[in-house]
Amino acid sequence: MPSPAEYPDNEVDTLVIGAGQAGLATSYWLTRHGVEHQLLERRPPLGGAWQDRWDSFYLNTPNFSLMLPELTYDGPEPDAFLPRGEVIGLFRDYATRIAAQVRLGTEVTRVSAANGGFAVDTKQGRWQARNVVLANGAFQLPRIPPAAAAMPGHIRQLHSHDYRNPQQLPDGAVLVVGTGQSGGQITRTCSTPAGRSTFPFRPAPRPHDGTADRTSTGSCSSTSAAPSTASTASRRISSPPQRRASCATR
């Protein structure tokens, strides 16, 4: 493998797109194996998608389960749930610890095969790489139900992607649509003496792989695949498992 000095600017053996937990863990192992690489992160500050969550966000997995290569939780509350600010701080500290090479504020717009490898276009210029690792995460684009368009204009609508705190909402009752972790946590923050929050839900089929009997209130379908890897003798692009799901109410 060529040494770092043999690569011109914006040309590298392996390019990692995304510097969240997956990208940082990938960087750790690439460094361990002596693979020259570069991480590209579209957000100006380091901290991954956790920076896009609401102010009172906390993980839904206990602290003892937090693990990265050569990093485990050693704090005083292993059974508690880490809040947003501490999650961001943990990944920033880890990036410093492993000396991750990250280009912040660099948004990738296109990846295409070129010259026996890959051309990676960003808003700041083009990169050339023999290998590309997609570590940019999933479920980052808000999904707005079509029914939202029919809501009266005076009703304030806010997707969880854009929600930060109750101060964004007018006084009065709040309807939270969605019963996942986002809906549950946001309902808790909106339940104040000044207003009432409603949290409607319906039964969900189990397990989530779509093999269980459907309930009479709705149906869900999902497809999943193993980690995808497209390769030739000289180049490789890797991405995490892909999963799509759709639900419809009867």
C-alpha positions in Angstrom: 0.0 0.0 0.0 1.3 3.5 -0.8 2.5 5.6 2.1 0.7 8.8 3.1 3.4 10.9 1.4 2.7 9.2 -1.9 -0.9 10.5 -2.0 -1.5 13.9 -3.5 -4.0 16.3 -1.9 -7.6 14.9 -2.0 -6.4 11.4 -3.0 -6.4 8.6 -0.4 -6.6 4.9 -0.2 -9.8 4.7 1.8 -12.4 7.4 2.3 -14.9 7.2 5.1 -18.1 9.2 4.7 -19.4 10.1 8.1 -17.6 10.7 11.4 -20.2 9.5 13.9 -19.7 6.3 15.9 -19.6 4.0 12.9 -17.1 6.3 11.1 -14.9 6.7 14.1 -14.8 2.9 14.8 -13.9 2.3 11.2 -11.1 4.8 11.5 -9.8 3.1 14.6 -9.5 -0.3 12.8 -8.1 1.2 9.6 -5.4 2.9 11.7 -4.7 -0.4 13.5 -4.1 -2.1 10.1 -2.0 0.7 8.7 -4.6 1.8 6.0 -4.2 5.4 5.0 -7.7 7.0 5.2 -9.7 10.2 5.6 -13.1 10.9 7.2 -15.5 13.4 5.8 -18.2 14.9 8.0 -20.8 17.3 6.7 -21.5 18.9 10.1 -19.1 21.7 11.1 -18.7 20.4 14.7 -18.0 16.8 15.5 -20.7 14.8 17.2 -22.7 13.0 14.5 -26.5 13.0 14.2 -26.8 13.3 18.0 -26.4 17.1 17.5 -29.7 17.1 15.6 -31.8 15.8 18.5 -33.9 17.8 20.9 -32.3 19.4 24.0 -33.6 16.8 26.5 -32.7 13.8 24.4 -31.2 10.8 26.1 -30.1 7.4 24.8 -32.6 4.5 25.1 -29.8 2.0 25.8 -28.1 1.9 29.3 -24.7 3.3 29.7 -23.0 0.0 30.3 -23.8 -1.0 26.7 -21.8 2.0 25.3 -18.9 0.5 23.5 -16.3 1.6 20.9 -13.0 -0.1 20.1 -10.9 0.2 23.3 -13.7 2.3 24.9 -16.3 1.2 27.4 -18.4 3.3 29.8 -16.6 3.6 33.2 -18.8 6.3 34.8 -20.7 6.2 38.1 -24.1 5.3 36.5 -23.9 2.2 34.3 -27.6 1.6 34.5 -28.6 5.2 33.6 -29.1 6.7 30.1 -26.6 9.2 28.7 -28.1 12.6 27.8 -27.5 14.3 24.5 -24.7 16.6 25.6 -22.7 13.8 27.1 -23.2 11.6 24.1 -21.7 14.3 21.8 -18.9 14.9 24.2 -18.1 11.2 24.4 -17.6 11.0 20.6 -15.6 14.2 20.4 -13.3 12.9 23.1 -13.0 9.5 21.4 -12.0 11.2 18.1 -9.3 13.1 19.9 -8.1 9.9 21.6 -7.7 8.0 18.4 -6.3 11.0 16.5 -9.0 10.6 13.8 -8.3 12.5 10.6 -11.6 14.3 10.0 -12.5 17.0 7.5 -15.5 18.8 9.1 -18.1 20.8 7.2 -17.5 18.6 4.1 -20.7 17.4 2.6 -20.5 14.6 0.0 -22.9 15.1 -2.9 -21.9 12.2 -5.2 -19.9 9.0 -5.3 -19.1 7.5 -8.7 -16.7 4.9 -10.2 -13.6 6.5 -11.8 -10.0 5.5 -12.7 -10.2 2.1 -11.1 -11.5 3.5 -7.9 -14.0 6.2 -6.8 -14.5 9.9 -7.4 -16.2 11.5 -4.4 -17.6 14.9 -5.0 -18.1 17.3 -2.1 -19.2 20.9 -1.9 -15.6 21.8 -1.3 -14.1 19.7 -4.2 -13.4 16.2 -5.4 -11.6 13.3 -3.7 -10.2 10.2 -5.3 -10.1 6.9 -3.3 -9.5 3.3 -4.0 -12.1 2.3 -1.3 -15.1 4.0 0.1 -16.9 3.3 3.4 -20.4 4.7 3.8 -20.8 5.5 7.5 -23.3 8.3 7.2 -26.1 6.6 9.1 -29.8 6.1 8.3 -33.2 7.7 9.1 -31.9 11.2 8.8 -34.6 12.6 6.5 -37.9 13.6 8.1 -40.9 11.6 6.9 -44.0 13.7 6.9 -47.4 11.9 6.7 -49.5 13.1 3.7 -52.3 13.9 6.2 -50.2 16.7 7.6 -51.0 18.8 4.5 -54.7 18.8 5.3 -54.2 20.2 8.8 -55.6 23.7 9.4 -53.0 26.4 8.9 -53.3 27.8 12.5 -52.0 24.5 14.0 -48.3 24.5 14.6 -46.7 21.4 13.1 -43.2 20.3 14.0 -41.3 17.2 13.0 -39.1 15.6 15.7 -36.1 16.3 13.5 -36.7 20.1 14.0 -38.0 19.9 17.6 -35.7 21.2 20.3 -37.8 22.2 23.3 -41.3 23.1 24.4 -40.6 26.8 23.9 -41.1 26.2 20.2 -44.7 25.4 20.7 -47.6 27.8 21.5 -49.6 27.4 24.7 -52.2 24.7 24.8 -52.6 21.0 24.2 -50.1 19.0 22.1 -50.7 16.0 20.0 -47.6 13.8 19.5 -47.9 11.4 16.6 -45.6 8.4 16.8 -44.9 5.9 19.6 -41.2 5.3 19.2 -38.4 6.7 21.4 -38.8 10.1 19.8 -42.5 10.3 20.5 -42.2 9.1 24.1 -39.4 11.4 25.0 -41.0 14.5 23.4 -44.3 13.7 25.1 -42.5 13.8 28.4 -41.0 17.2 27.7 -44.4 18.7 26.6 -46.3 17.5 29.6 -46.2 20.7 31.7 -48.7 22.5 33.9 -49.2 25.0 31.0 -50.4 22.4 28.6 -51.5 18.8 28.0 -49.9 16.3 25.7 -51.7 13.4 24.0 -49.8 10.3 22.9 -52.0 8.1 20.7 -50.8 4.6 19.8 -51.9 1.3 18.4 -50.6 -2.3 18.8 -47.5 -3.2 16.7 -46.7 -6.6 15.3 -43.8 -8.5 16.9 -41.1 -9.3 16.1 -40.2 -6.3 14.0 -39.0 -8.5 11.1 -42.6 -8.8 9.8 -43.0 -12.5 10.6 -45.6 -12.1 13.3 -49.4 -12.2 12.7 -50.8 -8.8 11.7 -53.1 -7.0 14.1 -56.5 -5.9 13.1 -55.5 -2.2 13.4 -52.8 -2.1 10.9 -50.1 -3.8 8.9 -46.4 -3.5 8.5 -44.0 -4.8 5.9 -40.2 -4.6 6.0 -37.3 -5.8 4.0 -33.8 -6.3 5.3 -30.5 -7.3 3.8 -27.0 -8.3 4.9 -24.3 -5.6 4.8 -23.8 -4.8 1.1 -20.4 -4.8 -0.5 -19.7 -4.2 -4.2 -16.2 -4.9 -5.2 -13.7 -5.5 -8.0 -10.2 -6.6 -7.9 -9.0 -3.0 -7.3 -11.7 -1.2 -5.5 -14.4 -1.7 -2.9 -17.4 0.2 -1.5 -19.0 -0.9 1.7 -22.2 0.2 3.4 -24.1 -0.9 6.5 -27.2 -3.1 6.4 -30.1 -1.4 4.7 -33.7 -1.6 6.0 -36.9 -0.2 4.7 -40.3 -0.3 6.5 -43.7 0.9 5.6 -46.9 0.9 7.7 -50.5 1.5 6.7 -53.6 1.9 8.9 -56.7 0.0 7.9 
